[in-house]
């Protein structure tokens, strides 16, 4: 556990039980939300890569462009 998280935990431990539960609920929801966003973003990146590849194939885009996108960090199939 990091020092910052330890400090936060100590401060929360000093709160009444109902407030501790409220903080816990906020943290749990925030973690779940972050996980959902990460999963959605990963899926959208895969979808965008597939759509780009299809567009490149449909339009006859030169492989040099695909290679340039890959070297720029884009995940192009």
C-alpha positions in Angstrom: 0.0 0.0 0.0 1.3 3.4 -0.9 2.0 6.1 1.8 -0.8 8.3 0.4 -3.3 5.5 0.6 -2.2 4.7 4.1 -2.7 8.3 5.1 -6.2 8.3 3.5 -7.1 5.0 5.3 -6.0 6.4 8.7 -8.1 9.5 8.2 -11.1 7.5 7.1 -10.7 5.2 10.1 -11.3 8.3 12.3 -14.7 9.0 10.8 -17.9 7.6 12.1 -19.0 4.2 10.7 -21.6 5.7 8.4 -19.1 8.1 6.8 -16.6 5.3 6.5 -19.2 3.3 4.6 -19.9 6.3 2.4 -16.3 6.7 1.5 -15.9 3.0 0.8 -19.0 3.1 -1.5 -17.5 6.0 -3.4 -14.1 4.3 -3.8 -15.7 1.0 -4.9 -17.9 2.7 -7.4 -15.0 4.8 -8.7 -12.9 1.6 -9.2 -15.7 -0.2 -11.0 -16.3 2.9 -13.2 -12.6 3.0 -14.1 -12.7 -0.7 -15.0 -15.7 -0.2 -17.2 -14.1 2.7 -19.0 -10.9 0.7 -19.6 -12.9 -2.2 -21.0 -14.9 0.1 -23.2 -11.8 1.9 -24.5 -10.1 -1.4 -25.2 -13.1 -2.6 -27.2 -13.4 0.6 -29.1 -9.7 0.6 -30.0 -10.1 -2.9 -31.5 -13.2 -1.8 -33.4 -11.5 1.3 -34.7 -8.6 -0.8 -35.9 -10.9 -3.2 -37.7 -12.9 -0.4 -39.3 -9.7 1.4 -40.4 -8.4 -1.8 -42.0 -11.7 -2.3 -43.8 -11.7 1.2 -45.0 -8.1 0.9 -46.2 -8.9 -2.3 -48.1 -12.1 -0.8 -49.6 -10.3 2.3 -50.7 -7.1 0.6 -51.8 -5.0 2.6 -49.4 -1.3 2.0 -49.8 0.3 -0.3 -47.2 2.8 2.5 -46.5 0.1 4.5 -44.8 -0.8 1.4 -42.7 2.8 1.0 -41.8 3.1 4.7 -40.9 0.1 4.4 -38.6 1.6 1.3 -37.0 4.9 3.0 -36.4 3.0 6.0 -34.9 1.5 3.6 -32.3 -1.8 2.8 -33.8 -3.0 -0.8 -33.6 -3.8 -1.4 -37.3 -4.5 -5.0 -38.3 
